[in-house]
């Protein structure tokens, strides 16, 4: 899929990560692994960690430090009320865009 998917992901990755966190709290590596399971294999861990810092700063997640058997404590992120509200808005916007793009696609055939 190449460069086009990379560009599209830049605008949607925040919503995708929040959607993952809406299912269950997770730490950075778990989120990256889940993305890779979903086929997003080109996303670097560093990208996810930078995004997690941003969504924490924006107040969308609560963070808990959990002891780890292999090194320093892990930061476990869980979606809070503000993050759920933002995710709901993301899904409304996503639905609007996919409906309009679907119409354009059907008309263009």
N, C-alpha and C positions, 0 to 999 in steps of 0.2 A: 504494500500500500504506500510505502515511502513517505515523502515529504508532506503530502496532503494530509495524511492522518496525524502526523506530528503537529501540524498547524491547527487542525481541528481540536486535538486533545488539549492544547494550551487553553482553550476557552471553556472546556468542559471538565477537566481533570479535578478541579475543586469539588464540583458536584458529584463526580464519580466517587471520590474518596469519602465525602460526607454520606453518600448512599451506602458505602461499605460499613461505615461506622454506625449507621442507623440499624444495622443487623446485629452488631455486637461490638463492645469495646475492643480495641486492638492497638498494638504498638507498630512502629514504622515498618519493621521487616514483615510482619504479618500482613499489613496492608499491601506492601509490594508483592508478596507472594500471591495474595488474592487477585491482584491485578494481572499478574502473569498467568494465573489459572484461567482468567477470563480472556486471555489472548493478547493482552497488552505487554508483550515481551520486550519491547524496546524502551520501556520506562526505567530510567536509572533510579536507584535508591536515593541518591542525592536530591533528585527532583522531588521525591515524596517527602523527604525530611524538610526541605525548604517550604513545601506547601503546608506541612503540619505546623511549622512555626507561624506561617501567615494565618492559618485558620484559628490557631490558639490566640494570636494577637487580636484577631477580629472578634473573639469571644464566642466562637461557634462550638467549642469543645471544652470539656473539663479534662484535666490531666491528673493522673495519679502515678506516683513513682512506686513501682513494684519491684521488690528484690529479685535479682536474677542469680541463678547458680553459676552463670558464666560471665562474670564481670560486674560492671556498675548496674544500679537499678535501671529498669526500663520505664520509659514514659508511656503509659497506657492512656489512649485517647478515647473519650466517650462523647457522643453527641449530646449536647444540652438543648434546652428549649429554644434558645436563639438559633442554634445550628439547625434544629428541626424546622423552624420557621423559614430559614434561608433555603433549606433543602426542598420544602414544599413549593417555594417560589421558583426554584430551579426546575422542578418537575413541571410546573405550569408553563414556564417559558419553553422547556424542551418539547412539551406537547404541542404548543403553538407552532414552534419552528418545524417539527416533523410533519405536522398536518399541512402546512403551507408548502414545504418542500415536496411532499408526496403529491400534492395537487399539481405543482409545476412539472414534476417528473411524468405524471400521467398525461398532462396536456402536451408535453414535448414528444410523446411517442408517436 
